[in-house]
Amino acid sequence: MKTEGTFTGETHTLRIAGLTRQLPRVRIKPNLEIASFVMLGDTELVENIAMALYEHPRYPRYRIDVLVCPEAKAIPLTHVLAALTEVNYVVVRKSVKSYMHNPVVETVKTITTEGEQTLVIDGPDAEILKGRNVCIVDDVVSTGGSVKALASLLEQVGCRVISTVTALLEDGGYEDEELVYLERLPVFPVRE
């Protein structure tokens, strides 16, 4: 039996934003495999996805003051999308750093992270976000736990989440008709 967090040797063909990529399948639970989507380092993929999201008919490009993303895999996508939208962005960290001043903290449990995950906005970033229209950017939305926790954190700092955009929505998880995404990503139940 394959153990959790291991590649299965199988792949999934993903077609997104005019590109094709082979994603390795990874077992994350005894009865579940996912297609591992990591766009870090793939400049062409990041830029194509950002442009496709920017051109999406439901992307609120003229209403966004600031983009917000969790670290780390969504950072390059958010950077390119921010350049296209002509706004700045804030990265929500996953731990409190010694340099932070009055950090705002939220915890969440996600499908791909062991235990609870911490989401942190540095105090000065919270001031930038206060009263602003923000758009959450992520690479993949699975159960929606991270997105909901991020929205809760942003509510604490007093900004308005006007949209959430992502490259991929994993099947069988989060359902929100307001979510802007490009493609669905299947999950693979394991029956042994």
Stockholm file with secondary structure:
# STOCKHOLM 1.0

chainA/1-192         MKTEGTFTGETHTLRIAGLTRQLPRVRIKPNLEIASFVMLGDTELVENIAMALYEHPRYPRYRIDVLVCPEAKAIPLTHVLAALTEVNYVVVRKSVKSYMHNPVVETVKTITTEGEQTLVIDGPDAEILKGRNVCIVDDVVSTGGSVKALASLLEQVGCRVISTVTALLEDGGYEDEELVYLERLPVFPVRE
#=GR chainA/1-192 SS CCCTTEEEEEEEEEEETTEEEEEEEEEEETTEEEECCCCTTCHHHHHHHHHHHHHSTTCCTTTCSEEEEETTTTHHHHHHHHHHHTCEEEEEBSSCCTTCSSCEEEEEECTTSSSEEEEEECHHHHHHHTTCEEEEEEEEESSSHHHHHHHHHHHHTTCEEEEEEEEEEETTSCCCTTCEEEEEECEEECCC
#=GC SS_cons         CCCTTEEEEEEEEEEETTEEEEEEEEEEETTEEEECCCCTTCHHHHHHHHHHHHHSTTCCTTTCSEEEEETTTTHHHHHHHHHHHTCEEEEEBSSCCTTCSSCEEEEEECTTSSSEEEEEECHHHHHHHTTCEEEEEEEEESSSHHHHHHHHHHHHTTCEEEEEEEEEEETTSCCCTTCEEEEEECEEECCC
//
